[in-house]
Amino acid sequence: MFGHKHPCGEAHQALLDAGYDPEVVKVYGLGPLPMWMQPKRRQVVDLTGSPWVPALELDDGTGIGDSKAIIAWAKANPAPAA
């Protein structure tokens, strides 16, 4: 297969590797489309200031956008042991 991986999949895998079981919400559509064409993406904009995904909402309600930032966060903040 190809060497390129989807940024959303990479961010999701990093969270799994860090011991999290994230809820995945699919927003569909492309980031540059008008918000009325993609209402779920409005939540992403409200959370991160950008329509692009992936985005991660932390338990305290803060958001992290961009797969690289999510991956870095996951590596720096492994889930507590059960």
Rosetta blueprint (number, residue, H / E / L):
1 M L
2 F L
3 G L
4 H L
5 K L
6 H L
7 P H
8 C H
9 G H
10 E H
11 A H
12 H H
13 Q H
14 A H
15 L H
16 L H
17 D H
18 A L
19 G L
20 Y L
21 D L
22 P L
23 E L
24 V L
25 V L
26 K L
27 V L
28 Y L
29 G L
30 L L
31 G L
32 P L
33 L L
34 P L
35 M H
36 W H
37 M H
38 Q L
39 P L
40 K H
41 R H
42 R H
43 Q H
44 V H
45 V H
46 D H
47 L H
48 T H
49 G L
50 S L
51 P L
52 W L
53 V L
54 P L
55 A E
56 L E
57 E E
58 L L
59 D L
60 D L
61 G L
62 T L
63 G E
64 I E
65 G E
66 D L
67 S H
68 K H
69 A H
70 I H
71 I H
72 A H
73 W H
74 A H
75 K H
76 A H
77 N L
78 P L
79 A L
80 P L
81 A L
82 A L
